[in-house]
Amino acid sequence: MSLSVSRRLAAVTALAVAGLFASTAPAALAAPTAVAAAPTPPDIPLANVKAHLSQLSTIAANNGGNRAHGRPGYKASIDYVKAKLDAAGFTTTLQTFTSSGSTGYNLIADWPGGDPNSVLMAGAHLDSVTSGAGINDNGSGSAAVLETALAVSRAGLQPTKHLRFGWWGAEELGLIGSRYYVNNLPTAERAKFAGYLNFDMIGSPNPGYFVYDDDPTIEQTFKNYYAGIGVPTEIETEGDGRSDHASFKNVGIPVGGLFTGASNTKSSAQAQKWGGTAGQSFDRCYHSSCDNTSNINDTALDRNADAIAYAIWNLGASTPVPPGPSFENTADVAIPDSPAAAVTSPITVSDVAGNAPATTKVDVNIVHTYRGDLVVDLLAPDGTVYNLHNRSGGSADNLVQSYTVNASSEVANGIWKLRVKDSAAQDVGYINSWKITF
């Protein structure tokens, strides 16, 4: 996600020069209070993720060659993950269920703190099929989720939301473990979920980069990450409904996730944009004995592990929506490169009595390769300007942020606008969406 040294220098120079000629702020300018930005997500060490995969491989080798439900290799896998989380300060719960005459296990790990009424959960199934060690399916997702949880501990993260992680049993038998977990949640507990993120097969040897298209906010979060590193994505369809997210989605919990492909064949167009081999499966060892430690694409695993952390850090820190009606514009608006004029995205507000509150909330989702170029304003119906973002953030990409604006002097009803100007050359993007809540 970082820029090259030469690109950084050019951008910083452009920023400094442009600042010399910045126009004077309008007299009607009003200052908002910005909600603190989410802490910077970490780079998840690939070596750590692969070390977990090596341990899972050893566990399989020592237990009949697999980690399947009802086999000793699965319980040893659960014990390995649990020990890591216990040592890192998580509160872990081992949930048991019965399937096909054998005891199954789910492992749930809660990170202390966060709003208990707003739970963000990430999970992966830990079981393999009986024919092999299941290193891509699904050691890859399990190891990356584990290492992200350990990164939460290392960072001492204090997110707005309550973070929970899960490793599911008997997925290969029909999502048995995750369905058991969800079905045993009281209705009131289900209602506390802000979202569930699923990671099943994220290191396929001939990878694609697929994003679940279920919940728009979660989907866009992953797309923002991949846009930031210049990797195109596609909507995930091969595994739709076939992994543990379906258990959550079926009871109304927002879901999202990542996938690098299984038995489907990579097309020529996909090979052109992602590399790899056209006409070959994304994972030729899917559900086979050759799904071992050689069956992993390091680049895909590394990128997806970092994407998991990006989502946890950003979604976990998002501000709960305050009471009151919300209005949203989801139409894309291209932001032309400097020196082009500013662009606006309008929202018509109606049926809101009186003035806007002093805690008017503005959620901004802008996809851009250099947010340090951007000036973002909220325009009230009477033309008053509330500056939200003024060329901060340096070389970071995208602007996904919540702001609290004291707009109590404004009549709520009317046309509100988000205005965005790119104030330095070399980068482009678009307004993906924005929302105003009274």
C-alpha positions in Angstrom: 0.0 0.0 0.0 3.0 2.3 0.4 4.2 4.5 -2.4 7.6 4.3 -3.9 10.2 6.8 -2.6 10.1 8.8 -5.9 6.3 8.8 -6.0 6.2 10.0 -2.4 8.6 12.8 -3.0 6.8 14.0 -6.1 3.5 13.9 -4.2 4.8 15.7 -1.2 6.4 18.4 -3.4 3.1 18.9 -5.3 1.3 19.1 -2.0 3.7 21.8 -0.7 3.6 23.9 -3.8 -0.1 23.7 -4.1 -0.4 24.8 -0.5 1.3 28.1 -1.4 -1.6 29.0 -3.7 -4.5 27.6 -1.7 -7.6 29.8 -1.9 -8.9 31.6 1.2 -11.7 29.7 3.0 -15.2 31.1 2.6 -16.5 33.4 5.3 -19.3 31.0 6.0 -16.9 28.2 6.9 -17.9 26.2 10.0 -15.7 23.7 11.7 -16.9 20.1 12.4 -15.6 17.8 15.0 -14.0 14.8 13.2 -14.4 11.3 14.7 -11.0 9.9 15.4 -9.7 7.9 12.5 -9.3 4.1 12.8 -5.8 3.1 13.9 -3.6 2.0 11.0 -4.0 -1.7 10.2 -0.8 -3.8 10.6 1.0 -5.7 7.9 0.3 -9.3 8.9 3.6 -11.2 8.6 3.4 -13.9 6.0 6.0 -16.0 7.8 3.8 -16.1 10.9 0.8 -17.3 8.9 2.9 -20.0 7.2 4.2 -21.1 10.5 0.6 -21.9 11.6 0.1 -23.8 8.3 3.3 -25.8 9.1 1.9 -26.7 12.5 -1.4 -27.8 11.0 0.5 -29.9 8.4 2.4 -31.6 11.2 -0.7 -32.2 13.2 -2.3 -33.9 10.1 0.8 -36.0 9.5 0.8 -37.2 13.1 -2.9 -38.1 13.0 -3.6 -40.2 10.0 -2.9 -37.5 7.4 -6.0 -35.3 7.9 -7.7 -32.9 10.3 -11.3 -34.0 9.6 -14.3 -33.9 11.9 -14.3 -36.7 14.4 -10.7 -37.5 13.8 -7.8 -36.8 16.3 -6.2 -34.3 13.9 -9.2 -32.0 14.2 -9.1 -31.9 18.0 -5.3 -31.3 17.9 -5.9 -28.4 15.5 -8.4 -26.8 17.9 -6.1 -27.3 20.8 -3.2 -25.6 18.9 -5.3 -22.5 18.0 -6.8 -22.3 21.5 -3.4 -22.3 23.2 -2.2 -19.4 21.0 -5.3 -17.3 21.8 -5.3 -18.1 25.5 -1.7 -16.9 25.7 -2.6 -13.7 23.9 -5.3 -12.7 26.3 -8.4 -13.8 24.6 -11.4 -15.3 26.4 -11.9 -18.6 24.6 -14.9 -20.9 24.6 -14.9 -24.5 23.3 -18.4 -25.4 22.0 -19.3 -29.0 21.4 -21.8 -30.6 19.2 -22.5 -34.0 17.7 -22.5 -34.9 14.0 -22.2 -38.2 12.3 -21.9 -39.9 15.6 -18.8 -38.0 16.6 -18.2 -35.0 18.9 -17.4 -31.8 17.0 -15.9 -28.5 18.3 -16.2 -24.8 17.6 -13.7 -22.4 19.1 -14.9 -18.9 20.0 -12.4 -16.2 21.1 -13.5 -12.8 22.4 -11.2 -9.8 22.7 -11.9 -7.8 25.8 -13.6 -4.4 25.4 -15.7 -2.8 22.7 -19.4 -2.3 22.6 -21.0 -5.6 23.6 -24.1 -4.6 21.6 -22.1 -4.3 18.4 -20.2 -7.4 17.6 -17.8 -7.8 14.7 -16.8 -11.4 14.1 -14.3 -13.1 11.8 -14.2 -16.8 11.3 -13.0 -19.8 9.2 -13.6 -23.5 9.3 -10.7 -25.5 10.7 -11.7 -29.0 9.6 -10.3 -30.7 6.5 -11.7 -33.5 4.3 -10.6 -37.0 5.2 -8.4 -37.3 2.1 -5.7 -34.8 3.1 -4.3 -32.2 5.5 -6.5 -29.4 4.1 -3.8 -26.7 4.0 -5.5 -24.4 1.6 -9.0 -25.7 2.4 -9.1 -24.4 5.0 -5.8 -24.0 6.8 -5.2 -20.8 4.9 -8.3 -19.0 6.3 -7.9 -20.5 9.7 -4.2 -19.5 10.0 -4.8 -15.9 8.6 -7.7 -15.3 11.0 -5.5 -16.7 13.9 -2.6 -14.4 13.1 -4.9 -11.4 12.7 -6.3 -12.1 16.2 -2.8 -12.3 17.5 -2.0 -9.0 15.8 -5.0 -7.5 17.7 -3.4 -8.6 20.9 0.1 -7.3 20.0 -1.4 -3.9 19.1 -3.5 -3.8 22.3 -6.3 -2.8 20.0 -9.3 -1.0 21.6 -11.9 -0.9 18.8 -15.4 0.6 19.0 -17.0 -2.7 18.3 -16.5 -5.9 20.3 -14.3 -8.3 18.4 -15.0 -12.0 18.2 -13.2 -14.7 16.3 -14.4 -18.2 15.4 -13.1 -21.5 14.1 -15.7 -23.9 12.9 -15.9 -27.7 12.9 -17.6 -30.0 10.4 -17.9 -27.4 7.7 -17.0 -30.1 5.2 -20.1 -32.1 6.3 -22.5 -29.2 5.5 -21.7 -26.2 7.7 -22.6 -28.2 10.7 -20.5 -26.3 13.3 -21.3 -22.7 12.3 -25.0 -23.6 11.9 -25.0 -25.1 15.4 -23.4 -21.9 16.8 -25.8 -19.6 15.1 -28.9 -21.7 15.9 -27.9 -21.7 19.6 -27.6 -17.9 19.8 -30.6 -16.2 21.4 -32.4 -13.8 19.1 -31.2 -10.9 21.2 -27.6 -12.0 20.7 -28.0 -12.3 17.0 -29.3 -8.8 16.9 -26.0 -7.6 18.4 -23.9 -8.7 15.3 -22.6 -5.8 13.2 -21.2 -8.3 10.8 -19.6 -11.7 10.2 -16.5 -12.0 7.9 -15.7 -15.4 6.4 -12.4 -16.7 5.1 -12.4 -20.0 3.3 -9.6 -20.9 0.8 -7.6 -17.7 0.6 -4.2 -19.1 -0.6 -5.2 -21.0 -3.8 -2.1 -21.9 -5.9 -3.6 -20.4 -9.1 -5.4 -17.7 -7.3 -8.2 -15.3 -8.2 -9.3 -12.4 -6.0 -12.9 -12.7 -5.2 -15.0 -10.6 -2.8 -18.4 -11.6 -1.3 -21.1 -9.2 -2.5 -23.5 -9.7 0.4 -23.3 -6.7 2.7 -22.4 -3.4 0.8 -20.3 -1.9 3.6 -18.2 -5.0 4.2 -17.9 -5.6 0.4 -16.7 -2.1 -0.1 -14.2 -2.3 2.7 -12.4 -5.2 1.0 -12.6 -3.5 -2.4 -11.0 -0.4 -0.9 -8.1 -2.5 0.3 -7.6 -4.1 -3.0 -8.0 -0.9 -4.9 -5.3 0.6 -2.7 -2.8 -2.1 -3.7 -3.8 -2.0 -7.4 -5.3 -5.5 -7.5 -8.6 -5.9 -9.4 -11.3 -8.1 -7.8 -14.4 -10.0 -8.9 -17.6 -10.9 -7.2 -17.4 -14.3 -5.5 -19.9 -16.8 -7.0 -18.3 -20.3 -6.9 -18.7 -20.8 -3.1 -21.8 -18.7 -2.6 -23.8 -20.4 0.1 -21.3 -23.2 0.4 -19.3 -21.9 3.4 -19.9 -20.8 6.9 -21.1 -17.3 6.1 -24.4 -18.9 4.9 -25.2 -19.9 8.5 -25.0 -16.2 9.6 -26.7 -14.8 6.4 -29.6 -17.1 6.8 -30.6 -15.5 10.1 -30.1 -11.9 8.9 -26.6 -11.2 10.1 -24.6 -9.0 7.6 -21.8 -11.1 6.0 -18.8 -10.6 3.8 -15.5 -12.4 3.0 -12.7 -13.3 0.6 -12.0 -16.3 -1.6 -9.2 -17.3 -4.1 -11.1 -20.1 -5.9 -11.5 -23.9 -5.8 -12.3 -26.3 -8.6 -13.6 -23.7 -11.1 -11.3 -22.9 -14.1 -9.4 -19.7 -14.4 -10.3 -17.9 -17.7 -7.9 -16.2 -20.0 -9.1 -12.8 -19.0 -8.6 -13.7 -15.3 -5.1 -14.9 -16.0 -4.3 -11.7 -17.9 -5.2 -9.5 -14.9 -4.1 -11.8 -12.0 -1.4 -13.9 -13.5 -1.4 -17.7 -13.1 -2.5 -20.3 -15.7 -5.6 -20.0 -17.8 -7.6 -23.2 -18.4 -6.5 -24.6 -15.0 -8.4 -24.8 -11.7 -7.8 -22.2 -9.1 -6.9 -25.1 -6.8 -6.1 -28.4 -8.6 -5.7 -30.0 -5.2 -9.2 -29.0 -3.9 -10.4 -31.8 -1.6 -7.4 -34.0 -2.5 -4.4 -35.5 -0.8 -2.1 -32.9 -2.5 -3.6 -30.1 -0.5 -0.4 -29.7 1.5 2.0 -26.9 2.3 3.1 -26.8 -1.4 -0.5 -26.0 -2.4 -0.3 -22.3 -1.3 0.3 -19.2 -3.3 2.3 -16.9 -0.9 1.3 -13.7 -2.6 -2.4 -14.4 -2.4 -2.1 -15.6 1.2 -0.1 -12.5 2.1 -2.5 -10.1 0.5 -5.6 -11.7 1.9 -4.1 -11.8 5.5 -3.5 -8.1 5.2 -7.0 -7.6 3.9 -8.4 -9.3 6.9 -6.5 -7.0 9.2 -7.6 -4.0 7.1 -11.3 -5.0 7.5 -11.0 -5.7 11.3 -9.2 -2.5 12.0 -11.6 -0.3 9.9 -14.9 -2.0 10.5 -14.1 -2.5 14.1 -13.5 1.2 14.7 -16.5 2.5 12.8 -18.8 4.7 14.8 -22.3 3.5 15.7 -25.1 5.3 13.8 -26.8 7.8 16.2 -30.6 7.8 16.4 -32.4 9.7 13.7 -33.3 9.4 10.0 -30.5 8.8 7.5 -30.2 9.7 3.8 -27.7 8.3 1.5 -26.4 8.7 -2.1 -24.6 5.6 -3.4 -24.1 6.9 -7.0 -20.5 7.0 -8.1 -19.1 10.4 -8.9 -15.7 10.6 -10.6 -13.2 13.0 -9.0 -11.1 14.5 -11.8 -7.4 15.1 -11.3 -6.2 18.6 -10.4 -6.6 21.3 -11.6 -10.1 20.3 -12.6 -13.1 21.8 -10.7 -14.6 20.3 -7.6 -17.5 17.8 -8.0 -20.6 17.4 -5.8 -22.9 14.6 -4.8 -26.4 15.8 -3.6 -28.8 14.3 -1.1 -32.3 15.7 -0.7 -33.5 15.6 2.9 -37.2 15.7 3.6 -39.7 15.2 6.4 -37.2 16.1 9.1 -38.7 18.6 11.6 -36.8 21.7 12.5 -33.0 22.2 12.4 -30.2 19.6 12.0 -28.8 18.4 15.4 -25.5 19.5 16.8 -24.4 15.9 16.3 -25.2 15.5 12.6 -23.2 12.6 11.4 -21.7 12.4 7.9 -20.2 9.2 6.6 -17.9 9.5 3.7 -16.6 6.7 1.4 -14.2 8.0 -1.2 -12.0 5.6 -3.2 -8.8 7.5 -4.2 -5.2 6.7 -4.6 -3.9 9.6 -2.5 -6.2 11.2 0.1 -3.7 13.8 0.9 -4.8 15.5 -2.3 -8.4 15.8 -1.3 -10.5 18.7 0.1 -13.9 17.5 1.2 -16.7 19.8 2.3 -20.3 19.4 3.4 -22.6 22.1 1.9 -25.8 22.9 3.7 -28.9 23.8 1.8 -28.2 27.6 2.4 -24.7 27.3 1.1 -22.8 27.2 4.4 -19.6 25.2 4.1 -18.5 22.6 6.7 -15.0 21.4 6.0 -14.6 17.7 6.7 -11.2 16.8 5.3 -8.5 19.2 4.3 -5.6 17.4 2.6 -4.5 15.3 5.5 -3.5 11.6 5.5 -0.5 12.0 3.3 0.2 9.1 1.0 -2.6 6.9 2.4 -5.3 5.7 0.0 -9.0 6.1 0.2 -11.1 8.2 2.7 -13.6 6.1 4.6 -14.4 8.3 7.6 -17.2 9.4 9.9 -17.6 13.1 10.9 -19.8 14.8 13.5 -20.9 18.2 12.5 -22.6 20.9 14.6 -25.1 21.9 12.0 -27.7 23.1 14.5 -28.1 26.4 12.8 -29.2 24.7 9.6 -32.8 23.8 8.6 -32.6 20.0 8.0 -34.8 19.8 4.9 -33.3 20.7 1.6 -30.5 19.7 -0.7 -27.2 18.8 1.1 -24.1 18.3 -1.0 -20.8 16.6 -0.5 -18.2 18.6 -2.4 -14.8 17.1 -3.3 -11.8 18.7 -5.0 -8.5 17.1 -5.9 -5.9 19.8 -5.2 -2.7 18.2 -6.6 -1.9 16.3 -9.7 -1.2 12.6 -10.4 -4.1 10.8 -8.6 -7.7 10.1 -9.3 -10.7 8.4 -7.7 -14.4 8.7 -7.1 -17.1 9.3 -4.5 -18.3 5.8 -3.8 -21.1 6.9 -1.4 -21.9 9.2 1.4 -24.6 9.4 4.1 -26.0 12.1 6.4 -27.8 11.1 9.6 -29.8 13.5 11.8 
